[in-house]
Amino acid sequence: MNENTRSRFGYLALVALWLAVLGVACATDRAPDVVLQGQLTGSDNHSYREVPFQVPTGVNRITVQFESTGRAEHTTIDLGLEDPTGFHGQQGLRGWTGGSKQLFTVGAVDATPSFAPGPIQPGRWALLLGIPNIRPASKAEYTARIWFGHPGDPAWLPAVLNPPLRKEMAWYRGDLHMHGAHSDGSCPTQSGDGRAPCPLIFTVEEAARRGLDFIALSDHNTVSQANDIRELQPYFDHLLLIPAREVTTFQGHANLFGTTEPLDFRLGSKSVPDWNALLTQATALHGVFSINHPIRPNDETCMGCGWTPAKPVDMHLVQAIEAVNGIDAMSPQHTGIPFWEAQLNQGFHLTGIGGSDNHNAKVALPFPGGSMAIGLPTTVVHASELSMKAILDAIRAGHVFIDVQGTRDRAIDVVATVGDHSAEMGDALSAPAGSTVRITLHTEALDQAHAQIIVDGKPLQTKDALVIGGAKQTLSFDWPSDGGRHWLRANVRGADGSLLIVGNPIYFN
């Protein structure tokens, strides 16, 4: 998109993002729960000092940011963490980073490398300071800021652990569905003679090679990959890694993005009798919930893959639909688009997204009946910055299109204007009866393709053919409003009719 287009709708986007997650937005930059300060002198050379602090009940994460003075005088402070069992020996040492890390976290399922994840017991914890060098006449001040996490916190908290990779409004490209060693993803072994669970590093490297801005690691019913993400994210500082899981049941699959909290997926059990009970759990975790490949078969060829709920589902608890899955990208006639549009016609504002469903990070190109390449399709998100919270907020808001063939540059922006008011994909706009809605499409890298306008699930015949005749083009047409409720979105198809772009709706009245 050109910069004028981005700035024109930046305000609308930011307002929508703020409103979408007001319940957790105020918590993102909160002050630390504990601040520890102290001084070291020359007498502390070659010694260890415990700096205790109290952890209350109900904490499932401890995050520490440590700062000290004296580096100009070669003062060195090594850093470790002890839990309540660690004051009578090494058994309670939860990690030792030496002087290599000044920011670390220890949680129930993941921890910064050098530290061990696991339950966070209430009681007396301590920072363990080792002082390999401080000169006899030197003094050093230290400050440790400590944040406590709690059950139900979204994965982007505390903010100090999750700074944005880019601080600008832009269209960010990503893949929202993939599997590795933590579920059923596999790839050839080193010798090439067999197959093995595929290490997560291969998935991340391939996503970076393809130029993606974000990926969601969505293994089946597990978030154990979060510990690998904690190791990889600092190195991959151009690629945002979003923890997710594919909630895999006998009545359908769905992705839950942005949380590593426990979720009972045993649909049909006493604890989770139906999808509404499961969705109520998910809603409390502040993540984004998307129904995956809804029109797949649900039989012995793909048990549980299709969306076949035994009881009616409250779709208000769902935020997105996987309208294009990786296999769909090769046969668009089998996409989840009809299912998605049926929900739109019932009045639900659900965002259409895409995901490769990759199960083999070593696959560079798709092959029939097998794993799709990472980034095919690509979900492109108009977000205020490249951070987990901003990407998920923008998905909630519907500021999304799907690049079906997973290119690096194809793009579309759809804007509706009535008088002085405008809306982009995902937004709502009032259009009174008798008013004229101006629909404007901005396209990039779609030369020789043509736009297809869909209103309430049916193609709209426009006065002029919406043929795209250049690398960057703006197309416009007028649409008369009857004052009723409608949704309008755009597809882009190639000269051969192939589906290239799937846009999200603008909602009217």
Backbone torsions as a table, in degrees:
resi	resn	phi	psi	omega
1	MET	NA	147.8	176.0
2	ASN	-76.3	161.7	-173.4
3	GLU	-66.5	-31.5	178.1
4	ASN	-62.7	-41.9	178.9
5	THR	-62.8	-43.9	-178.2
6	ARG	-63.1	-46.7	-177.2
7	SER	-67.7	-32.7	-176.5
8	ARG	-63.4	-34.7	-176.2
9	PHE	-109.3	6.1	179.5
10	GLY	-60.4	-40.8	-178.4
11	TYR	-63.4	-47.2	179.2
12	LEU	-59.1	-42.3	-178.1
13	ALA	-63.7	-44.1	-177.8
14	LEU	-65.1	-40.2	177.9
15	VAL	-62.3	-44.7	-179.5
16	ALA	-62.6	-41.2	-179.8
17	LEU	-63.2	-41.5	-178.3
18	TRP	-63.6	-46.9	-177.0
19	LEU	-66.5	-32.3	-173.9
20	ALA	-64.1	-33.7	-175.1
21	VAL	-130.2	40.2	-177.5
22	LEU	-56.3	-32.0	-175.7
23	GLY	-63.6	-27.7	-178.7
24	VAL	-116.8	-6.2	-174.3
25	ALA	-63.1	-34.6	-175.5
26	CYS	-70.1	-15.1	-174.9
27	ALA	-92.9	-2.9	-168.5
28	THR	-72.8	-28.6	-175.9
29	ASP	-121.3	34.9	-174.8
30	ARG	-70.2	157.5	179.3
31	ALA	-68.0	157.8	177.6
32	PRO	-63.7	152.9	178.9
33	ASP	-77.9	-29.5	-179.6
34	VAL	-138.6	138.8	172.1
35	VAL	-125.4	122.0	179.4
36	LEU	-110.8	131.7	179.4
37	GLN	-133.3	149.1	179.2
38	GLY	-167.9	-179.9	-177.6
39	GLN	-133.0	142.0	173.5
40	LEU	-115.3	147.2	177.1
41	THR	-128.6	179.5	-179.3
42	GLY	-57.9	-26.3	-179.8
43	SER	-70.6	-13.3	178.7
44	ASP	-86.9	-0.9	-178.4
45	ASN	-58.8	136.9	179.3
46	HIS	58.0	41.3	178.6
47	SER	-136.0	170.3	176.2
48	TYR	-119.8	141.7	178.7
49	ARG	-131.9	130.2	173.6
50	GLU	-90.8	132.5	177.3
51	VAL	-118.0	96.7	-171.4
52	PRO	-78.9	155.9	171.5
53	PHE	-152.5	156.8	-174.8
54	GLN	-99.7	131.6	176.3
55	VAL	-106.5	121.5	-177.9
56	PRO	-76.6	170.4	174.9
57	THR	-66.2	146.2	176.1
58	GLY	89.5	15.8	179.0
59	VAL	-101.3	136.3	177.7
60	ASN	-125.6	8.7	176.9
61	ARG	-155.9	139.8	173.1
62	ILE	-124.1	125.2	178.8
63	THR	-121.0	131.0	-175.0
64	VAL	-123.3	131.2	171.3
65	GLN	-118.1	120.3	-172.3
66	PHE	-116.6	133.4	177.4
67	GLU	-134.3	147.8	178.4
68	SER	-151.9	159.4	176.7
69	THR	-102.2	175.8	173.3
70	GLY	99.0	2.4	-177.9
71	ARG	-64.1	-32.5	179.5
72	ALA	-63.0	-24.2	178.2
73	GLU	-100.6	14.7	176.6
74	HIS	68.2	24.2	172.3
75	THR	-70.5	132.0	-178.6
76	THR	-124.7	132.6	177.9
77	ILE	-125.8	119.4	173.8
78	ASP	-89.2	157.6	-168.5
79	LEU	-135.6	133.3	174.1
80	GLY	-140.6	178.5	-178.5
81	LEU	-139.7	131.2	178.2
82	GLU	-115.1	139.0	175.1
83	ASP	-94.7	-179.9	-173.9
84	PRO	-61.5	-14.8	178.4
85	THR	-91.1	2.4	-167.7
86	GLY	-100.1	14.0	-174.8
87	PHE	-96.6	4.6	176.4
88	HIS	-129.6	26.3	179.5
89	GLY	149.0	-178.3	-173.0
90	GLN	-76.2	-10.1	-172.7
91	GLN	-64.1	-21.0	-178.9
92	GLY	-99.5	8.6	179.1
93	LEU	-74.6	112.5	-177.6
94	ARG	-86.9	-7.9	176.5
95	GLY	166.2	157.0	-179.8
96	TRP	-143.0	115.3	-177.0
97	THR	-103.2	-3.0	-172.6
98	GLY	60.7	-137.0	177.3
99	GLY	-103.7	16.8	-170.5
100	SER	-84.3	-19.2	-175.4
101	LYS	-137.1	131.7	177.5
102	GLN	-105.2	-6.9	176.8
103	LEU	-134.1	125.8	178.8
104	PHE	-150.5	163.4	178.6
105	THR	-138.4	148.0	174.4
106	VAL	-131.1	117.7	-179.2
107	GLY	-126.4	-179.7	-177.6
108	ALA	-66.4	-34.6	-176.5
109	VAL	-118.8	-10.7	-179.3
110	ASP	-148.8	158.4	178.7
111	ALA	-156.0	155.5	173.0
112	THR	-60.0	137.5	175.3
113	PRO	-50.4	140.2	-170.7
114	SER	99.4	-15.4	-177.5
115	PHE	-123.8	154.9	-175.8
116	ALA	-104.4	126.5	174.3
117	PRO	-71.4	163.4	178.0
118	GLY	154.1	178.8	-178.1
119	PRO	-56.8	144.2	176.9
120	ILE	-102.8	103.8	-178.1
121	GLN	-79.5	140.4	173.4
122	PRO	-70.1	155.0	178.1
123	GLY	130.4	-156.4	-173.2
124	ARG	-88.1	110.3	172.0
125	TRP	-104.2	171.9	178.2
126	ALA	-154.9	142.1	162.6
127	LEU	-77.6	136.6	176.8
128	LEU	-107.7	112.1	-179.8
129	LEU	-98.1	126.5	171.1
130	GLY	-109.1	136.0	-175.4
131	ILE	-119.4	89.7	179.5
132	PRO	-73.0	-20.9	179.7
133	ASN	-156.9	123.6	165.4
134	ILE	-151.1	128.2	-174.5
135	ARG	-66.6	152.9	-176.0
136	PRO	-54.0	-36.6	-176.6
137	ALA	-97.0	4.0	-174.0
138	SER	-88.1	157.5	170.8
139	LYS	-132.6	148.2	178.3
140	ALA	-139.8	135.3	176.0
141	GLU	-101.2	142.0	175.9
142	TYR	-130.1	151.9	175.9
143	THR	-136.8	129.2	175.5
144	ALA	-119.5	120.8	176.0
145	ARG	-102.5	131.2	-172.7
146	ILE	-126.6	129.2	176.1
147	TRP	-112.6	139.6	175.0
148	PHE	-103.5	133.1	172.9
149	GLY	-98.3	158.8	-175.3
150	HIS	-135.2	154.2	177.1
151	PRO	-53.1	135.4	-177.9
152	GLY	95.0	-11.9	177.8
153	ASP	-62.9	138.4	172.7
154	PRO	-68.2	161.6	-172.8
155	ALA	-69.8	-13.8	-179.3
156	TRP	-86.6	3.0	176.6
157	LEU	-103.8	146.5	-5.1
158	PRO	-75.2	157.1	-176.0
159	ALA	-60.9	-31.2	-177.2
160	VAL	-62.1	-25.6	179.3
161	LEU	-83.2	-18.6	-169.3
162	ASN	-129.7	59.3	179.5
163	PRO	-67.8	149.7	177.4
164	PRO	-63.1	144.3	176.9
165	LEU	-80.0	-27.2	173.1
166	ARG	-141.3	138.3	-177.0
167	LYS	-109.7	64.5	178.0
168	GLU	-155.0	146.1	172.7
169	MET	-66.4	128.8	-178.1
170	ALA	-165.0	170.2	170.2
171	TRP	-90.3	117.4	-177.6
172	TYR	-109.0	138.0	-172.6
173	ARG	-106.9	133.8	-177.3
174	GLY	-155.1	177.0	178.1
175	ASP	-126.6	126.8	-170.8
176	LEU	-106.3	13.4	-176.1
177	HIS	-155.7	115.5	179.4
178	MET	-164.8	161.0	-174.5
179	HIS	-136.0	147.3	178.0
180	GLY	-138.9	-147.5	-174.3
181	ALA	-64.2	-19.5	-177.6
182	HIS	-81.6	-3.3	167.3
183	SER	-143.2	-118.3	-171.9
184	ASP	-107.3	21.4	173.7
185	GLY	-78.0	134.8	-180.0
186	SER	-142.8	161.3	178.8
187	CYS	-153.5	167.9	-179.3
188	PRO	-60.8	144.4	176.6
189	THR	-71.4	173.2	-178.0
190	GLN	-56.6	-39.5	-178.9
191	SER	-75.6	-21.8	-175.3
192	GLY	84.5	0.6	-176.2
193	ASP	-89.8	-7.8	-178.2
194	GLY	-154.2	-171.2	177.2
195	ARG	-126.0	153.7	-179.2
196	ALA	-149.4	160.2	172.8
197	PRO	-52.0	131.1	-169.0
198	CYS	-86.4	117.3	-179.2
199	PRO	-57.0	143.3	-174.8
200	LEU	-60.3	-29.9	-178.4
201	ILE	-56.9	-34.1	-179.4
202	PHE	-67.9	-39.1	176.8
203	THR	-62.0	-46.2	-176.5
204	VAL	-67.9	-41.6	178.5
205	GLU	-62.5	-40.8	-179.5
206	GLU	-67.7	-40.0	177.8
207	ALA	-62.7	-40.5	177.7
208	ALA	-66.0	-40.9	179.5
209	ARG	-61.8	-35.0	179.7
210	ARG	-79.1	-1.1	175.6
211	GLY	79.4	19.7	179.2
212	LEU	-73.3	154.2	178.0
213	ASP	-95.7	-27.0	-179.5
214	PHE	-152.2	153.4	170.8
215	ILE	-141.5	154.4	174.0
216	ALA	-113.8	125.6	-179.3
217	LEU	-92.0	105.3	-165.2
218	SER	-118.8	66.9	179.3
219	ASP	-74.1	159.5	-172.0
220	HIS	-70.1	116.5	170.8
221	ASN	54.2	28.6	179.2
222	THR	-147.4	153.6	173.0
223	VAL	-125.1	22.3	179.4
224	SER	-61.8	-22.5	177.7
225	GLN	-66.2	-14.1	-179.6
226	ALA	-60.2	-31.3	179.2
227	ASN	-68.8	-38.4	174.1
228	ASP	-65.6	-40.5	178.9
229	ILE	-59.0	-40.1	-179.1
230	ARG	-60.6	-33.5	178.1
231	GLU	-77.1	-40.2	-170.7
232	LEU	-82.4	-31.8	-172.3
233	GLN	-58.2	-43.1	-179.8
234	PRO	-59.2	-33.9	179.2
235	TYR	-74.9	-43.3	-177.8
236	PHE	-87.4	76.0	-172.5
237	ASP	-87.7	6.8	169.7
238	HIS	-109.9	-5.1	-173.6
239	LEU	-127.0	113.4	-179.6
240	LEU	-78.6	128.1	179.7
241	LEU	-105.4	115.8	-176.1
242	ILE	-104.8	120.6	176.3
243	PRO	-69.2	138.5	-179.2
244	ALA	-152.7	176.7	170.9
245	ARG	-150.4	148.9	170.8
246	GLU	-93.0	108.9	178.4
247	VAL	-71.3	109.0	-169.0
248	THR	-109.9	113.2	-176.6
249	THR	-127.4	176.9	177.8
250	PHE	-80.2	-6.2	-177.5
251	GLN	-121.9	23.2	178.1
252	GLY	132.8	163.2	178.5
253	HIS	-117.8	152.2	178.1
254	ALA	-154.7	150.1	175.8
255	ASN	-99.0	139.2	172.7
256	LEU	-119.1	116.8	-173.7
257	PHE	-104.8	143.8	166.7
258	GLY	88.1	18.8	176.5
259	THR	-149.0	145.9	173.3
260	THR	-115.6	13.1	-179.0
261	GLU	-74.0	154.2	-179.8
262	PRO	-61.6	143.9	176.4
263	LEU	-141.0	124.2	178.7
264	ASP	-80.4	111.9	-174.9
265	PHE	-97.8	4.8	-171.5
266	ARG	-78.4	68.8	-177.7
267	LEU	-60.9	131.6	-177.1
268	GLY	96.5	-7.1	177.3
269	SER	-84.7	173.4	178.7
270	LYS	-62.0	-36.2	-177.5
271	SER	-77.7	-26.3	-179.7
272	VAL	-133.1	77.9	-172.5
273	PRO	-68.3	-27.3	-177.3
274	ASP	-155.3	177.4	-178.2
275	TRP	-62.0	-33.8	-178.8
276	ASN	-64.2	-36.8	176.3
277	ALA	-65.5	-41.1	178.7
278	LEU	-66.6	-42.9	-179.5
279	LEU	-66.3	-33.1	176.7
280	THR	-63.7	-40.3	173.2
281	GLN	-57.9	-48.9	-175.4
282	ALA	-63.3	-38.6	-178.4
283	THR	-59.6	-36.9	-178.5
284	ALA	-69.2	-11.7	-176.2
285	LEU	-97.1	0.3	173.8
286	HIS	66.6	13.9	178.7
287	GLY	-87.7	-176.7	174.7
288	VAL	-106.5	131.1	-175.9
289	PHE	-112.5	126.8	-176.7
290	SER	-130.2	129.7	174.5
291	ILE	-75.8	128.6	-176.6
292	ASN	-94.9	148.9	174.1
293	HIS	22.8	65.9	-168.4
294	PRO	-66.6	-24.3	-175.5
295	ILE	-102.6	15.3	173.3
296	ARG	-65.4	158.0	174.3
297	PRO	-66.0	152.2	173.1
298	ASN	-123.5	79.7	-177.9
299	ASP	-152.3	-162.9	-176.2
300	GLU	-65.9	-19.0	176.8
301	THR	-76.8	-24.2	-179.5
302	CYS	-161.2	74.1	-172.2
303	MET	-63.0	122.4	177.3
304	GLY	83.2	-4.2	-173.4
305	CYS	-69.2	-39.3	-178.2
306	GLY	-81.0	156.4	-178.6
307	TRP	-83.6	103.3	-176.6
308	THR	-134.7	62.6	-179.1
309	PRO	-62.3	140.6	-179.1
310	ALA	-75.6	-23.5	-179.5
311	LYS	-130.5	158.3	177.4
312	PRO	-56.5	141.8	-176.4
313	VAL	-109.3	135.2	175.4
314	ASP	-77.3	98.6	-175.5
315	MET	-71.3	-7.3	172.2
316	HIS	-64.2	-20.3	-179.0
317	LEU	-88.8	1.5	179.6
318	VAL	-109.3	142.0	-179.4
319	GLN	-107.4	-22.5	-173.0
320	ALA	-152.0	162.2	175.0
321	ILE	-128.5	133.5	173.6
322	GLU	-75.3	88.5	-176.2
323	ALA	-70.5	-30.3	178.8
324	VAL	-133.5	114.9	173.5
325	ASN	-95.1	162.1	-176.3
326	GLY	-53.2	-45.5	179.2
327	ILE	-65.6	-34.3	177.0
328	ASP	-61.4	-32.1	-178.5
329	ALA	-61.0	-25.7	178.6
330	MET	-89.9	-18.1	178.5
331	SER	-141.6	75.0	-171.7
332	PRO	-58.2	-16.7	178.5
333	GLN	-68.3	-11.6	-178.8
334	HIS	-110.1	21.3	-177.8
335	THR	-70.4	170.4	173.8
336	GLY	-85.2	10.9	-176.7
337	ILE	-60.4	-45.8	179.3
338	PRO	-59.1	-40.7	177.4
339	PHE	-61.8	-46.2	178.9
340	TRP	-58.8	-48.8	-177.3
341	GLU	-65.9	-30.2	176.0
342	ALA	-63.2	-36.7	177.0
343	GLN	-70.0	-39.1	177.0
344	LEU	-60.2	-40.4	-179.2
345	ASN	-68.3	-19.0	175.1
346	GLN	-88.6	2.1	175.5
347	GLY	97.7	5.1	179.9
348	PHE	-87.6	133.7	178.2
349	HIS	-93.5	87.6	-177.0
350	LEU	-113.4	134.4	-177.0
351	THR	-83.0	130.4	173.7
352	GLY	-83.0	125.3	-179.8
353	ILE	-129.0	174.6	177.7
354	GLY	-133.3	159.8	176.4
355	GLY	-159.3	143.5	-175.4
356	SER	-70.3	-30.5	-171.6
357	ASP	60.9	36.0	-177.5
358	ASN	-64.4	136.1	176.8
359	HIS	-122.5	6.3	-178.7
360	ASN	-151.1	100.6	-175.3
361	ALA	-65.0	-16.1	-179.6
362	LYS	-84.6	-3.4	178.6
363	VAL	-81.6	114.3	178.8
364	ALA	-88.2	-26.1	179.8
365	LEU	-132.0	151.4	179.2
366	PRO	-69.5	150.5	172.8
367	PHE	-135.6	144.6	-173.6
368	PRO	-55.6	132.5	175.7
369	GLY	76.3	3.1	-177.7
370	GLY	-123.1	-159.1	-175.7
371	SER	-74.1	142.3	175.1
372	MET	-83.9	151.0	177.3
373	ALA	-66.2	147.2	176.2
374	ILE	-58.8	135.0	-179.8
375	GLY	88.3	5.7	-179.7
376	LEU	-121.2	97.9	3.7
377	PRO	-84.3	175.8	176.4
378	THR	-110.9	135.5	172.4
379	THR	-97.0	125.3	-175.0
380	VAL	-112.1	124.1	-166.6
381	VAL	-123.0	130.1	177.4
382	HIS	-90.4	99.6	-171.8
383	ALA	-123.9	158.0	-177.1
384	SER	-72.1	-21.3	177.6
385	GLU	-166.8	170.2	177.8
386	LEU	-93.5	82.6	175.8
387	SER	-141.4	160.6	-177.0
388	MET	-59.7	-46.5	-177.5
389	LYS	-64.5	-43.7	-177.6
390	ALA	-66.7	-41.2	178.5
391	ILE	-63.0	-45.6	-178.5
392	LEU	-69.7	-36.3	175.1
393	ASP	-60.4	-42.9	-178.8
394	ALA	-67.9	-34.3	175.2
395	ILE	-65.5	-44.7	175.6
396	ARG	-54.7	-42.1	-175.5
397	ALA	-76.2	-10.5	179.1
398	GLY	82.2	15.4	-179.1
399	HIS	-83.7	69.1	-165.2
400	VAL	-148.2	143.5	160.3
401	PHE	-134.1	162.2	-179.1
402	ILE	-109.7	123.4	172.0
403	ASP	-90.4	98.8	-168.0
404	VAL	-60.9	-38.4	-177.2
405	GLN	-94.2	6.1	171.4
406	GLY	64.3	44.3	177.8
407	THR	-80.6	175.6	177.7
408	ARG	-94.4	-9.5	-168.4
409	ASP	-139.1	-13.8	-180.0
410	ARG	-64.3	138.0	-175.5
411	ALA	-154.5	153.3	175.0
412	ILE	-146.2	144.3	170.4
413	ASP	-132.6	129.8	-178.9
414	VAL	-115.4	129.1	-177.0
415	VAL	-129.1	133.0	174.8
416	ALA	-112.3	135.4	-178.0
417	THR	-130.6	132.2	171.7
418	VAL	-128.9	111.6	-176.4
419	GLY	61.3	-122.8	-178.6
420	ASP	-95.1	6.7	-174.7
421	HIS	-112.0	137.5	-179.0
422	SER	-131.3	158.3	177.6
423	ALA	-145.0	145.7	174.4
424	GLU	-105.7	179.6	179.7
425	MET	-52.4	131.6	-179.2
426	GLY	95.5	-18.4	-176.4
427	ASP	-89.5	166.3	176.9
428	ALA	-112.0	148.4	-176.2
429	LEU	-144.0	136.3	175.0
430	SER	-82.9	130.0	179.2
431	ALA	-136.9	88.9	-176.6
432	PRO	-60.2	156.8	178.1
433	ALA	-55.9	134.1	-179.6
434	GLY	89.5	-10.3	178.4
435	SER	-80.6	161.0	178.1
436	THR	-110.3	127.0	177.7
437	VAL	-98.0	125.1	175.8
438	ARG	-92.2	117.6	178.8
439	ILE	-103.1	124.2	-178.7
440	THR	-123.5	130.1	178.2
441	LEU	-114.7	126.8	173.5
442	HIS	-107.7	124.0	-176.6
443	THR	-123.7	153.9	174.9
444	GLU	-138.9	141.2	174.9
445	ALA	57.2	35.8	179.2
446	LEU	-127.3	31.9	-179.2
447	ASP	-56.8	135.9	178.5
448	GLN	75.6	2.2	173.6
449	ALA	-90.1	178.4	177.1
450	HIS	-142.1	146.7	-179.5
451	ALA	-85.9	146.1	177.4
452	GLN	-124.8	123.4	-177.2
453	ILE	-98.4	130.9	-179.7
454	ILE	-115.7	125.8	175.7
455	VAL	-121.4	119.6	179.2
456	ASP	53.5	34.0	176.1
457	GLY	89.5	-0.8	-178.0
458	LYS	-120.3	141.8	178.5
459	PRO	-61.4	138.9	177.2
460	LEU	-99.7	127.4	176.6
461	GLN	-85.6	112.9	179.9
462	THR	-93.8	159.1	-177.6
463	LYS	-61.2	-42.7	-179.4
464	ASP	-112.4	143.7	175.5
465	ALA	-66.2	132.4	-176.1
466	LEU	-90.6	66.1	-179.4
467	VAL	-88.0	134.0	-178.5
468	ILE	-95.5	120.8	-172.3
469	GLY	-114.9	18.8	179.8
470	GLY	-163.0	170.6	-178.8
471	ALA	-63.4	-34.8	173.4
472	LYS	-130.6	128.3	-177.4
473	GLN	-149.4	149.7	173.8
474	THR	-117.2	126.9	178.4
475	LEU	-119.8	143.6	-179.6
476	SER	-141.7	152.7	171.6
477	PHE	-156.3	162.6	179.2
478	ASP	-102.2	141.5	179.4
479	TRP	-128.3	117.7	-179.2
480	PRO	-75.6	133.0	-179.7
481	SER	-93.3	138.8	174.6
482	ASP	-98.0	5.0	178.9
483	GLY	83.7	-4.6	-179.8
484	GLY	-85.4	174.6	177.4
485	ARG	-80.1	130.3	179.5
486	HIS	-148.0	162.1	166.1
487	TRP	-129.6	146.9	-176.8
488	LEU	-136.3	133.6	176.3
489	ARG	-144.3	172.2	-177.4
490	ALA	-125.9	138.9	163.0
491	ASN	-105.8	160.8	167.9
492	VAL	-125.8	130.7	180.0
493	ARG	-119.6	147.5	177.7
494	GLY	-73.4	174.0	-180.0
495	ALA	-59.6	-26.2	179.2
496	ASP	-90.8	5.4	179.3
497	GLY	89.3	-3.3	-178.8
498	SER	-66.6	144.4	-178.5
499	LEU	-79.4	120.0	-178.0
500	LEU	-106.0	-43.4	-174.9
501	ILE	-132.8	137.6	172.4
502	VAL	-119.6	114.9	179.6
503	GLY	-93.4	157.9	176.4
504	ASN	-90.6	161.0	-173.2
505	PRO	-76.5	155.6	157.7
506	ILE	-104.3	137.3	-174.5
507	TYR	-105.7	136.5	-177.6
508	PHE	-116.0	133.7	173.0
509	ASN	58.1	NA	NA
